[in-house]
């Protein structure tokens, strides 16, 4: 395990923890009731297409290959979409 030896390193870790806590509280308390908009739609549909075997096809352009969004978010959401195929979006 990495030992925190300097006051600066401790300060960075405290700032990181506070920032993470504030972000998590904001997501849970403020944005919980927001609808799905923008890139959320693209990445959700892209992950669903990946889960059904249409790997990285453009969601809204007749299954043509798509490369206008980075693939990491869709790739991370794909197993979730595969597990819960019938739910959600």
N, CA, C and O of each residue as an XYZ file, in Angstrom:
356
protein
N       0.846     -1.179      0.000
C       0.000      0.000      0.000
C       0.889      1.239      0.000
O       1.944      1.259      0.633
N       0.459      2.244     -0.699
C       1.211      3.478     -0.810
C       1.070      4.304      0.463
O      -0.039      4.616      0.894
N       2.189      4.647      1.047
C       2.165      5.444      2.277
C       2.133      6.926      1.923
O       2.878      7.386      1.058
N       1.270      7.658      2.596
C       1.174      9.099      2.401
C       2.101      9.749      3.417
O       1.825      9.735      4.617
N       3.205     10.321      2.933
C       4.241     10.804      3.837
C       4.299     12.316      3.963
O       4.838     12.824      4.946
N       3.767     13.038      3.013
C       3.914     14.491      3.055
C       2.575     15.160      3.301
O       1.535     14.596      2.962
N       2.580     16.339      3.878
C       1.331     17.084      4.076
C       0.650     17.403      2.746
O      -0.578     17.430      2.666
N       1.437     17.642      1.712
C       0.854     17.927      0.398
C       0.053     16.725     -0.114
O      -1.070     16.887     -0.592
N       0.621     15.536     -0.016
C      -0.061     14.322     -0.479
C      -1.344     14.096      0.309
O      -2.368     13.717     -0.261
N      -1.289     14.330      1.634
C      -2.503     14.201      2.447
C      -3.554     15.210      2.026
O      -4.739     14.887      1.954
N      -3.121     16.440      1.745
C      -4.051     17.468      1.293
C      -4.703     17.117     -0.033
O      -5.896     17.349     -0.227
N      -3.916     16.554     -0.948
C      -4.463     16.128     -2.238
C      -5.494     15.022     -2.035
O      -6.552     15.042     -2.664
N      -5.199     14.067     -1.172
C      -6.152     12.984     -0.909
C      -7.428     13.492     -0.252
O      -8.519     13.020     -0.573
N      -7.306     14.437      0.653
C      -8.491     15.026      1.288
C      -9.321     15.762      0.239
O     -10.543     15.611      0.202
N      -8.677     16.552     -0.607
C      -9.395     17.273     -1.655
C     -10.079     16.300     -2.613
O     -11.209     16.535     -3.039
N      -9.402     15.221     -2.946
C      -9.984     14.199     -3.809
C     -11.218     13.575     -3.163
O     -12.248     13.408     -3.815
N     -11.111     13.237     -1.893
C     -12.244     12.638     -1.181
C     -13.431     13.578     -1.068
O     -14.574     13.166     -1.264
N     -13.166     14.840     -0.753
C     -14.247     15.830     -0.654
C     -14.905     16.031     -2.020
O     -16.131     16.088     -2.120
N     -14.099     16.136     -3.056
C     -14.646     16.303     -4.404
C     -15.506     15.121     -4.819
O     -16.573     15.301     -5.405
N     -15.046     13.919     -4.520
C     -15.819     12.719     -4.845
C     -17.134     12.691     -4.076
O     -18.175     12.352     -4.638
N     -17.091     13.043     -2.808
C     -18.300     13.076     -1.993
C     -19.295     14.111     -2.512
O     -20.488     13.825     -2.610
N     -18.818     15.305     -2.843
C     -19.701     16.355     -3.364
C     -20.325     15.913     -4.684
O     -21.521     16.108     -4.900
N     -19.528     15.321     -5.564
C     -20.046     14.858     -6.855
C     -21.100     13.770     -6.661
O     -22.153     13.809     -7.297
N     -20.830     12.814     -5.799
C     -21.789     11.732     -5.553
C     -23.087     12.273     -4.964
O     -24.171     11.862     -5.379
N     -22.990     13.188     -4.003
C     -24.204     13.778     -3.431
C     -24.986     14.570     -4.469
O     -26.217     14.529     -4.478
N     -24.292     15.285     -5.338
C     -24.968     16.040     -6.392
C     -25.740     15.100     -7.328
O     -26.889     15.370     -7.677
N     -25.107     14.012     -7.723
C     -25.774     13.059     -8.621
C     -26.992     12.448     -7.947
O     -28.047     12.324     -8.568
N     -26.858     12.066     -6.686
C     -27.953     11.397     -5.982
C     -29.086     12.364     -5.634
O     -30.258     12.022     -5.791
N     -28.754     13.551     -5.170
C     -29.777     14.457     -4.658
C     -30.336     15.426     -5.702
O     -31.522     15.753     -5.653
N     -29.523     15.887     -6.632
C     -29.955     16.935     -7.550
C     -30.387     16.380     -8.902
O     -31.415     16.796     -9.436
N     -29.627     15.459     -9.458
C     -29.909     15.008    -10.824
C     -30.648     13.685    -10.899
O     -30.803     13.136    -11.990
N     -31.106     13.160     -9.782
C     -31.751     11.849     -9.778
C     -33.022     11.815    -10.625
O     -33.336     10.778    -11.208
N     -33.751     12.912    -10.706
C     -35.014     12.926    -11.433
C     -34.897     13.490    -12.848
O     -35.911     13.648    -13.529
N     -33.694     13.792    -13.296
C     -33.507     14.324    -14.645
C     -33.795     13.241    -15.679
O     -33.540     12.060    -15.446
N     -34.317     13.648    -16.795
C     -34.571     12.717    -17.883
C     -33.297     12.383    -18.643
O     -32.247     12.983    -18.413
N     -33.399     11.429    -19.541
C     -32.269     11.019    -20.364
C     -32.209     11.943    -21.576
O     -33.172     12.047    -22.336
N     -31.065     12.617    -21.752
C     -30.912     13.566    -22.856
C     -29.501     13.464    -23.444
O     -28.590     12.925    -22.816
N     -29.342     13.987    -24.646
C     -28.032     14.147    -25.261
C     -27.247     12.859    -25.427
O     -27.761     11.852    -25.913
N     -25.979     12.917    -25.010
C     -25.094     11.772    -25.170
C     -25.545     10.565    -24.362
O     -25.179      9.436    -24.689
N     -26.327     10.777    -23.321
C     -26.847      9.652    -22.545
C     -27.650      8.715    -23.449
O     -27.556      7.494    -23.331
N     -28.436      9.296    -24.347
C     -29.227      8.494    -25.280
C     -28.308      7.716    -26.210
O     -28.477      6.511    -26.399
N     -27.324      8.417    -26.795
C     -26.406      7.774    -27.734
C     -25.702      6.587    -27.080
O     -25.703      5.482    -27.622
N     -25.098      6.824    -25.908
C     -24.325      5.765    -25.268
C     -25.210      4.611    -24.811
O     -24.782      3.457    -24.864
N     -26.417      4.888    -24.367
C     -27.328      3.817    -23.956
C     -27.735      2.961    -25.139
O     -27.724      1.732    -25.058
N     -28.093      3.607    -26.239
C     -28.494      2.856    -27.432
C     -27.301      2.106    -28.012
O     -27.440      0.961    -28.442
N     -26.131      2.741    -28.028
C     -24.911      2.092    -28.521
C     -24.587      0.845    -27.707
O     -24.253     -0.196    -28.274
N     -24.682      0.939    -26.389
C     -24.422     -0.216    -25.530
C     -25.438     -1.320    -25.779
O     -25.084     -2.499    -25.780
N     -26.689     -0.954    -25.987
C     -27.714     -1.958    -26.284
C     -27.421     -2.653    -27.613
O     -27.561     -3.872    -27.716
N     -27.020     -1.894    -28.622
C     -26.658     -2.496    -29.909
C     -25.465     -3.428    -29.752
O     -25.459     -4.520    -30.320
N     -24.452     -3.013    -28.987
C     -23.306     -3.882    -28.742
C     -23.740     -5.175    -28.073
O     -23.272     -6.255    -28.433
N     -24.637     -5.065    -27.096
C     -25.088     -6.241    -26.349
C     -25.874     -7.203    -27.219
O     -25.931     -8.398    -26.929
N     -26.479     -6.698    -28.278
C     -27.252     -7.567    -29.177
C     -26.449     -8.013    -30.387
O     -26.997     -8.619    -31.308
N     -25.134     -7.714    -30.393
C     -24.270     -8.224    -31.451
C     -23.977     -7.264    -32.590
O     -23.270     -7.641    -33.525
N     -24.483     -6.056    -32.556
C     -24.225     -5.055    -33.594
C     -23.133     -4.119    -33.092
O     -23.415     -2.986    -32.702
N     -21.904     -4.584    -33.100
C     -20.785     -3.899    -32.448
C     -20.472     -2.554    -33.077
O     -20.112     -2.466    -34.250
N     -20.615     -1.513    -32.280
C     -20.253     -0.133    -32.608
C     -20.867      0.338    -33.925
O     -20.225      1.024    -34.721
N     -22.114     -0.044    -34.130
C     -22.877      0.467    -35.271
C     -23.466      1.824    -34.884
O     -23.760      2.067    -33.714
N     -23.632      2.686    -35.851
C     -24.224      4.006    -35.619
C     -25.681      3.801    -35.211
O     -26.459      3.265    -36.001
N     -26.073      4.206    -34.016
C     -27.423      3.914    -33.532
C     -28.548      4.506    -34.369
O     -29.622      3.911    -34.461
N     -28.328      5.649    -34.971
C     -29.434      6.328    -35.640
C     -29.213      6.453    -37.143
O     -29.758      7.363    -37.768
N     -28.422      5.557    -37.738
C     -28.119      5.655    -39.164
C     -28.066      4.277    -39.817
O     -27.061      3.930    -40.437
N     -29.105      3.508    -39.690
C     -29.258      2.221    -40.368
C     -28.088      1.267    -40.172
O     -27.655      0.615    -41.122
N     -27.576      1.179    -38.960
C     -26.547      0.212    -38.584
C     -25.218      0.383    -39.320
O     -24.457     -0.577    -39.444
N     -24.932      1.576    -39.804
C     -23.637      1.845    -40.415
C     -22.580      1.949    -39.319
O     -22.914      2.286    -38.183
N     -21.315      1.668    -39.628
C     -20.277      1.814    -38.596
C     -20.213      3.253    -38.097
O     -20.335      4.199    -38.875
N     -20.023      3.402    -36.810
C     -19.983      4.736    -36.234
C     -18.709      4.964    -35.443
O     -18.265      4.092    -34.696
N     -18.123      6.143    -35.613
C     -16.903      6.469    -34.867
C     -16.927      7.914    -34.408
O     -15.869      8.518    -34.227
N     -18.101      8.479    -34.217
C     -18.172      9.885    -33.823
C     -18.148     10.091    -32.312
O     -18.045     11.228    -31.851
N     -18.243      9.019    -31.534
C     -18.116      9.092    -30.082
C     -17.016      8.124    -29.650
O     -16.864      7.064    -30.256
N     -16.256      8.461    -28.627
C     -15.245      7.523    -28.130
C     -15.903      6.225    -27.642
O     -16.995      6.270    -27.076
N     -15.261      5.080    -27.851
C     -15.908      3.803    -27.566
C     -15.872      3.335    -26.118
O     -16.582      2.388    -25.778
N     -15.081      3.953    -25.252
C     -14.909      3.408    -23.908
C     -16.205      3.400    -23.105
O     -16.507      2.408    -22.442
N     -16.973      4.480    -23.149
C     -18.216      4.533    -22.372
C     -19.189      3.459    -22.849
O     -19.796      2.763    -22.035
N     -19.337      3.325    -24.152
C     -20.221      2.282    -24.685
C     -19.721      0.894    -24.310
O     -20.515      0.016    -23.973
N     -18.420      0.695    -24.368
C     -17.858     -0.611    -24.017
C     -18.087     -0.940    -22.546
O     -18.351     -2.094    -22.208
N     -17.991      0.055    -21.669
C     -18.242     -0.184    -20.244
C     -19.715     -0.432    -19.953
O     -20.043     -1.175    -19.029
N     -20.604      0.177    -20.724
C     -22.038     -0.016    -20.516
C     -22.571     -1.290    -21.167
O     -23.662     -1.745    -20.822
N     -21.822     -1.871    -22.100
C     -22.295     -3.042    -22.833
C     -22.609     -4.236    -21.929
O     -23.674     -4.831    -22.099
N     -21.755     -4.624    -20.981
C     -22.121     -5.763    -20.125
C     -23.385     -5.506    -19.303
O     -24.163     -6.428    -19.061
N     -23.589     -4.272    -18.880
C     -24.800     -3.942    -18.129
C     -26.023     -4.084    -19.033
O     -27.048     -4.628    -18.624
N     -25.904     -3.590    -20.262
C     -27.010     -3.730    -21.210
C     -27.265     -5.188    -21.549
O     -28.409     -5.585    -21.767
N     -26.212     -5.985    -21.594
C     -26.377     -7.397    -21.891
C     -27.085     -8.125    -20.748
O     -27.929     -8.990    -20.982
N     -26.736     -7.768    -19.513
C     -27.370     -8.403    -18.349
C     -28.830     -8.003    -18.190
O     -29.659     -8.825    -17.799
N     -29.151     -6.748    -18.490
C     -30.508     -6.236    -18.297
C     -31.111     -5.851    -19.651
O     -31.498     -4.699    -19.846
N     -31.194     -6.779    -20.564
C     -31.664     -6.505    -21.929
C     -33.093     -5.998    -21.974
O     -33.420     -5.152    -22.806
N     -33.932     -6.487    -21.115
C     -35.349     -6.140    -21.202
C     -35.723     -4.898    -20.385
O     -36.863     -4.440    -20.455
N     -34.803     -4.360    -19.632
C     -35.153     -3.253    -18.747
C     -34.699     -1.912    -19.254
O     -33.970     -1.802    -20.239
N     -35.144     -0.911    -18.565
C     -34.652      0.453    -18.785
C     -35.110      1.095    -20.057
O     -36.303      1.137    -20.360
N     -34.184      1.580    -20.775
C     -34.375      2.438    -21.929
C     -35.159      1.710    -22.954
O     -35.438      2.257    -24.021
